[in-house]
Amino acid sequence: MPSATRKTPARRSEARERLLATATALFYSEGINSVGVDRIVAAANVTLATFYRHFPSKQDLVVAYLQAIHDALAERAEASGKQGRELVSEIGAEVLAEIGHEGFRGCAFINAASEFEDPEHPVRQVVADHRRWYLERLRGAFAEAGHKRPGNAARHFVMLRDGAVTAGYLDSPTAAQRTFKRGVEGLIRAIDNDHMPDDIDEG
């Protein structure tokens, strides 16, 4: 998934990785707009000049933060040997584990989108790219499993997931996990029985 602002591979250095790790922890736990550059620089124990050498602006750091999360997920997805309904189950298990993780605060991409209203903003573009990738991964899994409407099933899964990760943070994680698990099991059963409504567009 190409970054909305990064055109060339980012330079790797210990300072850059420390800045990114610090920003990741702070952005996820406290929100993006509430954390300033000065705080990130101090927590990462680097100079302001070092920050701007690696990230010309805070926006570039935010994009890199989200890109790094996506890259880690994509790398794990590539390493998976599962296909079809086994892959659908695996992706479902990933969501359950995410909700149950200590310090869970919802989806990093949904959280970021809530802080940047303009859909054309580079941060929102990274979020959109990630969600397209995630949807396509699911569409492919349902298609491999033989679902007659894999696009519909994939969108249904994503909506279940979005609701579950939100409820898992705002309400009861256990209840969100149980409800999501039942929903995914229903989608898997529908692969053979095709209970998706006929009036839903498969586009």
N, C-alpha and C positions, 0 to 999 in steps of 0.2 A: 504494500500500500504506500504509494509515494506521499511524502509530506507536502502540505500545501505551500510551504515556504522553502524547504530545503532542496536545493538543486544538485548539490554535490555531497558525497559522503562526509559526515561530520568527522572532524579531527578527534582522535582518541587520545586522552591523556588522563592521568590520575586526577588532576584538578577538575577536569570536565566531568568525569564519572562521579566524583564526590559532590559536585554541584547538582548533578542530575539526581543522585540518590537522595540528597537533602531535600531538593525541591519535591521529589516524588512523595516523600513522607509527609512533608508539610502541606502540599497541595491536597493530598488525599484526605488527611485528617482534619484540616482546618478550612479548606476551600482555596481556590486560586486567587481571587481578588483580594482576599483578606491577608495574604502573605506578600510582603514587599521584597524587592531585590536586596535591600540592605540586610534584612533578616536572613535571607538565604546565604548571602555572602559571609555573614558572621558565623552562622551555624556550620557552614562548610569549611570555615577557616581558610578562606582565600581572599585575595584583594579584589576590589571593584574592577580594577583593570583586567584582572584575570577573568572575571565573569564576562566582561564585554568582549574579551578576545575570543571566547568560545560561543557566547550568545549575544549577538548585537542588540537584542532587546529582550524584555521579559516575555513578549509574545513568542519569540523563538524558543525560549526555554519551555514554555507551556506546550508548544507543538512537539518539542523533543520529548517531553514527559509523556504525552499521550502516544507518540510514535513508539517509544520504548515499550510501553505496555502492550501495544498492538504487536510489535515484533516478537515479544516473548510468547504471546498467545499463538501467533502464526507459527513460530518455531516448534512449539509443543504440538500444534495441529499436524504439522508435516511429519513429526516423529510417530504419530499415531498410525497403527496398522489396521485400524477398524474401518469398516465400510457399512453402508446400508443402515439397517436398524440398530446394529451394534454401535455404529458411530453416533446415531441419534441418542442412544442410551448413554454413551460416553459423554457427549456434550451436556446432557441433562445432569449427569453426575458431577461434571465440572461446576455447574451452577449451584448445585446443592453444597458442594465443598466451599465455594466462594461465599455463600451466605453464612455458613457455619464458621468461617475463619475469624480468629480473634482480631478485634479492631475493625471489623467490617463496617463500612460506611456507605454502602450502596455501590453503584457502578461508576467508575471513574469517568467514563465517557458521558453518561447521562448527567452526572454532576457538573462536568465541564460545560456541557451544552446549556445547562440552566443558568450559567454565569455569563454567557455570550449570546445575546439575543439575535444578532445579525446572522442569518444563515450563510452569508457570503464571507463571513470572517474566517481567517485561516484556521482558527481553532475549531470552528464548526465544520470546516471542510475535512479536517482530520477525523472528527467524530463521524461524519457522514461516510467517509471512505471505510472506516472500520466497520460500521454497521452494514454496509453493502457486502463487505467481505464475510461477515458473520452470517448474514442471510444467505449468501451464495453457498457457503459451506453446508448449511442446513438443507438448502434446496437440493444440492448434490447428494447428500446423504439420503434424503427421502426418495429421490429419483432412483438411486441405486437399490433402495429397499423395495421398489416397485409401486410406490404410491402413485395413484392416478393423477393427483393434483399436488405435486411436490412444492410448487410455489406457495399455494395456499397453506399447506402444512407448515412450511418454513416460517411464513409470516405469523401463523398462529403460535408457533413455538416462541418466536421472538417476543410477541406480546405477552405470553405467559412469563417469559424470563424477565422482561422489563418490570412487570408487576411484582414478581417474586423478589427481585433484588431491591425494589423500593420498599415493599412491605417488610422484607427481612431486616431493613435498617430502621424503619419508622415504627413497626409494630413488633410482632413476635417472630423471631427467626425460625423457631421450630414450626409454627403454624404455616409460615411462608414455604418452608421446605416441604412439608406434607402436602400442601395444596398444589405446589408446583409439580411434585413427583406424580400425583394423581393425574394432573393434566398431561404430562409427558407420556405416561402409560396409556392414556386415552388416545393420544396421537399415534402411538405405535400400534395399538389395536386397530386403529382406523386404516392402517396400511392395507390390511386384508379385507376390511369390511367397507371401506370408503364411505364414511359417514359425513364427509364434508358437504355442506349445502351446495346445491347445483347453481345457485345464483351468485356465488362468490367468483369474482374474476380471477383467473389463473395467471394473469399477466406477470 
